[in-house]
Amino acid sequence: MSHLLTDKEIVVGVSGGIAAYKAVEFSRSLVKAGSSVRVIMTRSAAKFVGPLTFEALSGHPVWMEMFDRRLDSVFPHITWAERADAVVVIPATANIIGKIAHGIADDPLTTFLTAVTAPVIICPSMNVRMYENARVQKNIESVRASGIDVVGASSGQLACGGEGIGRLADLDTILERLQAALSVQDLKGAHVVVTAGPTREALDPVRFISNPASGKMGYAVARAAQRRGADVVLVSGPTSIPPPEGVGVIRVESAEEMYHAVMEYTTDRSIVIKAAAVSDWRPKEVFDRKVKKEALSETVAFERTRDILQALGDKKTTEQVLVGFAAETENLSENAADKLAAKNLDMIVANPVGKADSGFGADMNQATLLFRDGSSEHLPLCSKESMADTILDKVVAMRTRGR
């Protein structure tokens, strides 16, 4: 789970729909990530899930009655609103959406929502006919127009047995929107290209040369940039990672395909972060059918692939920020510094590889950041999500001071 949720005060509003049980798992995920969770339930919601469940998960009393003496304030709608970093209403019924749209405050949840100024996310869930009702859609648009984020319902089988749109959005999608709401929007208007993953250089239809890169670091950077308001294009080699929400993904296989995609999409991009592990070599001869091992020579001739980072550095404009990565097994800083200068980079992320707890395939990473002005900064072992935000912090600082 992202570091963005750690030590955050999240208020979860639960209204009376069958998807209320999913609010339990959602709240559990927040607590696991280090958030302090407070729950407000409508009376109807308690018909689907008992408040004791949320109290056990959150460690706080659930607010259901307007004048609840168990709470830590006489005016919880004010004190909770002041403390909240974000609010998620999950599920949001047609009734609660209508109340929010028209400013009605007749229970703890709607009263709290009229007082809170932190980001609010509502997650509709209802029968397809209710969801498509013109008045409900008008209310949803009114809620959006007021600055509240609405996570659109998904399609599928509904609790009533029917099919259609109205299911609660996936919890991962809702969590991603929450993390975006908690992110500083310092890349608003920026155009970013990120490369990620390995490339594969074919020998024949069933064999190729590649490397252990998983794409996790590049995907984390793309996701973090999108959360911070950037328009992001992710050029990805073969990975099994789901595409980040809101990010345009260009899928490629070989270094040559990645070269053409990167050259096409970096023309008007202000930030380029090349995290992909691109093959430096490819077989000189590619067979169009599987070659039997008896027929394959013990020596395979190779040729160099195009140097994408060098091409980017050669055509970099003064308005662009170009960040590269260096994976090294020895002489980490020296080799990375040489690459920084040779490729005309603004920053390089130097990763030591060969460690079980970080680098290729791991969820964690450690690195040394080297900058054009000769300075450097060591980043100790941390999650790739956390490192992605640190990298972007440095990019924003470079853009602010003009490098």
N, C-alpha and C positions, 0 to 999 in steps of 0.2 A: 504494500500500500504506500501511497505517496507520502513524502515528508510534509506536504502542504497541509495535511489534516492533523498533524501533531500539535497538541496544546491549543486546539481551536475549540471554541464554544459553539456547538451546533444545536439548534433547536429543530426537532423533528415534529411536525404536525401530522396527526393521523386522523383521517375522517372515515366515515362509515361505508366502506366498500369491501368486497371480498378480498381485494389485494392487500388489505391491512396486515395480513400475516407476513407479507414481504417486507413491511416496514420493520419487522423484528430482525430479519437478517441484515437489512440495511443499517439499522442501529448497531447491531453487533459488529459490523465491519468498521463503523466509525470508531467505536470504542477500542477495537483491536488496533486501529491506526493511531491511537493516542488522543482522540478527541474527547472532550467532555460533552456528553449528550443529555439534553433535557427534552422531555416529551410532553406534548400537549395533545390530548385526545378529545374528540367529540363524544357525546353520549352514545351515538350510533356506532362509533368505532369500537366501543367496549363490548358491543354485541358480537363482534368478530374475533377480537383478541383482548384478553384481560389486561388491565393496567399493571398487575403484578409482574407480568412477563417483562415489560419495559423497565419497571423499577428494579428488577433483579439484574437486568443487563446494564442499565445506566448508573445505578447506585443513587438515583435521585427520585423523589416523589413525582408521580405523574400528575399533571395539572388537568383536572376535568371539571371541577366546580369553580365558579367565578370567585367565590370567597372561601378559599381552602386554607384553613389555619395551619396545615402541615407545612406550607411553603415558607420560604425564608424571607418573605416580604409581604407587607400589606397590599402593595401595588405590584404584583408580579408581572403584569402586562407592561409595566415601565422598566422594572429592574431587569427582567429577562431580555427585553428589547435592547437595553443599553449594553448588556454583556454579550449579546449574540454576534458571532462573526459571520454566520450565514443561517438561513432557514430553509428547510426542505419540507414541503407538504406532500406526503406519500402514504396512501393514494389521495388524489384530489377528486372528489365526486362532483357531479354536475351541480349539486346544491352548494358546496363550499366555493366552487368557482364562481357561481352566480353571486354569492355574498361578497366575495373579494372584488368582483367587477363593479359592484354598486356600493362599496364602502359600508356594508352592513356589519355591525359589531354587536352580536347578541349572544356570544358564548366566549370562553377563554381563548380559543384559537383565533377567531375573527377579530376579537378585541386586541389581542397581541399583534396581529398582522397590521392593524391600523397604526400601531405605535412604532414598529420596528423600522429601522433605516438600513440595516445590513442587507446584503443581497438575498433575494427570495427566489426559490425555485419551486414550481408546482408541477406535479406529475399526474396528469389525468388518468383515470381508469374507470370505465363504465361500459355498459352495453353499446353495441355499434349504433343502434338507432338513437340512443341518447347522445352519443358522441357526435353523430352527424346532424343532430337537430340544429336548425339554423340559429335558434336562440342561444344554445350552448356554444356554438362556434363563434357567435358574436361576442359572447362573454369572454371566451378564450382570447379573442383578438383584443378586446378591451383590456384584459389583464396584461397581455404582452405590451400594449401601447403605454401602460403605466410604468413600464420598466421592469416588470417581473419576468423571469425566464420561465418559459413553458417547455417542458420536455414532452414532445408529442407522443401520443399513444402508439403502440405497435399493433400489427395485424396478427391474427391467429385465432385459435379456438378460445372462446370465451367461457366463463364459468357457467353461463346459462345454457351452454351446449351449442350456441350458434358460432358462426365464423365471421370475422371482419375486424375492422380497426376499433380499438378500445382497450386492448390489453395494456397493462402498465409496462412502460419501457423497461428494458433490461437494467438491472441494478448497476452493472458496470457502466452503462451509458449515463445513468443518473450520477454516479460517483465522479465520472469524468467531468460532467457539467458543474458539479459542486467544486471540484478542484480548480476549474477554470474561473469560477466566481471568486475563489480565494486568491487567485494569482494577480499580481500587479500587472496592469495593462501598459507596460513600457515598450512594447513592440507593436502597438497599434499603428496600422498603416505600413508596417515594414513588409517587404517581400523577401521570403526566405526559401532557399533551396538546401535540402539536407540529403546526403547520400548515406546509405546504410547497407549492411549485410555483406556477404561475399559475392564474388562473381564465379562463374563456371566456364572453363575453357574446354570445349569438347575435343575428344580424340576420335570418337565414333559415336553412334547413337546411344550407347549404353555406358560409356566411360568419359570421365572428365577430370580436370585438375581444378582443385579449389582449396579452401582453407577453412579453419574451424569457426570463422566469424558467425555470430548468431543474428546480428542486426539489432540487438537490444539497446546498445548505446545510441545508435543513430535514431532509432524509433523513439527513444526517450527524449532526445533533443528535439525532434519534430513535434512530439506531443507537448513538450514544455513551451516551445515557441508558439504553437497554436493557442495554448491556454493564455499566453501573455498577449494575445491579440494579433499576432502576425498572420499573414496569408502565406501558407506553407505548401511547398511541393516537395514530396519525398520520393527520391529516385532509389528504388530498393532492388537489391539482388535477391536471390531465392532465400526466403525465410518462412517460418511457420507462425510468425507473429501477426495477430489481427491488425488491420490498418487503423491508425489513430483516428478518432472521430473528427471530422472537419478538415482533414488533411488530404490533399490530392496526391494519390500514389501512382507513380509510374513504375511498372515492374519490368525488370530487365534480367537477362541471364549472363551475358558475356561482358568483358571489359569494353569491347567495341560498342555494344549496345548502350552501356552506361555512358560512354564518352559522348555519343550522339545525343542521348537524352539530356545530359548535363549541359552540353553546349547549347542546346535548343532552349532550355528553361532558365539559364542563368543570364540571358541577354539583358533583362531589365530587373534583375533581382539585386537587392541592396545588400543581402547577407548570404554567403555561401559557406556551409559547414560540411566538409567532406569527411564523414566518419566511416565510409565504406572501406572494406579491405579488398582492394582490387588486385587481381592476379597480375603480376609483373611479366609473366611468360605464358605463352600458349603453344600448343603443338603446331609445327609448321605445316604439317599435312593432316587434314581432317578427313576421315573415311566416311562414306555415306552408308555403310553397312557395318555390322559388328565384325570386327577383325578377330579371327581365332588366334589364340595365344601362340599357336605353332607358326602362324604366318606373320606374327608381329616381330619386328626386329628388336633385339635387346637394347638397342640405342634409338631413342626417339629424339628427333631434331626439334628444337624450340626456337621461337622468335619473340621479340619484345612486344608487349601490348603498348598502346598509346598511354602516355603519362598524362592522366586527366588533370591532376593537381598542377602540373607544370603548365599545361595549356590554360588553366584558369588564372594562374599567376601571371602569365605572359599578357593576358588580355584584361587584367583587372583594372578597373577605373579608380579614381581617387575617392569616389563616392561609395565604393564597395568595401565590405569587410570580408576577408577570406580567412577561414580557419581550417587547418588540416590536422590530421592525426598521425602519430608515429607509434607503431608497435615494435618494441625492441627487446631483445634478450640480453644485451650488454651495451655498455657505453650509452645509456639512455639519453642523458642530457646533451652529450656531444653530438650524437647522430641526429637528434631532434633539432638542435641549433643549426646544423648544416642544412637540414631540410627546410627549416624556416627561412633561411637566407636564400637558398637556391630557388625555392618555389615562389618567392615574393609574397609570403604570408604575413598576416597581421598577428596571428597567434597559432601555436601548435600545441596539441594535447599529446603529451608523450606518455604512453602506457607501457609499463613493464609486463611482458607476457611470459607464460610458462608457470604462473602461480595458480594454485588450485582455487583460491578464494576470490580471484578477480580476473579481469580480462576476458578473453574469448569464452562465450557461452555462459558466463557467470552473471548473477544479478547485481553484483558489487563491482566496484572498480577503484583504482587508485591511479594517480597521474601527477605529472609535473607540467604546469602551464608555462610556456616560454613565449615572450612577447617581442615584437619588432624592436623595441627600444633597449633590449638586452636584459630586461628584468625577468624574473621567474617567480613562480609560486607553487609550492607543493600541496597537493590535495590528498589527504590520508584516505584510507579505505572508507568508502561510503557507497550508498546505493547509486545505481546509474541514473535514477530519477533525480536524486539530489545533485549529482555531478552535472547533469544536463542544465539545471537551473544556474549552477555556478558558472558554467561556460557562457550561458546567455547573459548573466550579470556582467561578465567581462566584455562581451560584445556590446552591450548597451553602454557601458562606460566608455568604450572606444568611440562609439558613434557620437556620444555626448561631447567628448573633448576633441573630436576630429582625429583620433589616433595620434 
